[in-house]
Amino acid sequence: RTMVSKENIDTLILSDIHFGSELCNAELLLEVLSRFKFKRLILNGDIFDHLNLEFEEKTRHLGVGEVPRIKKHRLKKNHLKALSFISGLSKPENECEVVWIEGNHDEGISYILSSLIGATVYNQYMWSFGTKRCLAIHGDQFDQFYRDHVNLVEWGTWAYQVLQSFGPKTYPLCLYLKNKSKHYARAINTVAEGAARYARANGADFIFCGHTHHAEHKQIGEIDYYNSGSMQSDVVTCVSLGERGVRIHHFDGDRSEAEIVHAA
């Protein structure tokens, strides 16, 4: 593959990496991190999939009548390689601030593992980009269905992870079912609308979320809402802030498609 020169930007925003999940695309994550040189990296929630992490590489064969053991929390070698890369960014010589905003999946784990990757943990984070006030928050705070039906959502997540445990052939089906679920479709809009209200109340011009795994930009009144998508697909997404404005990038491993959705 042809080497691509790094683009200098101010801030790179990633969310929903889900280290430990079978669907985590750690290889593309490394490629994304290598494409840019940035002063600030914002990990906008759900960086890990769960507190109960394991380091096994293979699942055992099932006996007759045995239920598959869910291996959704495995930190594979490429997950550890990506974590090591992020940890290196926080070294003084790199002059990079690493911000970790706690999401609903990594609640509790962020404070335990933040020192591992050299990140400072926040519930939300505000900074300036040019004349604009920016606010990053994971976004689960605005997903009322999730908040009101935690047990139901957790049951659905368990079933989803059982499906993953059967191996890579089921991953396209996993993503298809997720994208077609009514909760997912509802959350895309409710998170955006709730985030815009929150930005307005807190004096922000731009607000950046994750949680929905759906990369997008919306102008909601005077507020610019951005979602950085996820690192759980064959096409991963992120948001950059730099001289060329605020952009949503789509990476598929062979090329990068970038769209300038707002010029600050």
Secondary structure, DSSP 8 states (H G I E B T S, - for coil): ------EEEEEEEE----BTSTT--HHHHHHHHHHEEEEEEEEES--BS-SS-B--S------TT------TTB--HHHHHHHHHHHHHTSGGG--EEEEE--SSSTTHHHHHHHHHT-EEESSEEEEETTEEEEE--SGGG-HHHHH-HHHHHHHHHHHHHHHTT-GGGHHHHHHHHHH-HHHHHHHHHHHHHHHHHHHHTT-SEEEE-SS---EEEEETTEEEEE---SSSSSEEEEEEETTEEEEEEE-SS-EEEEEEE--
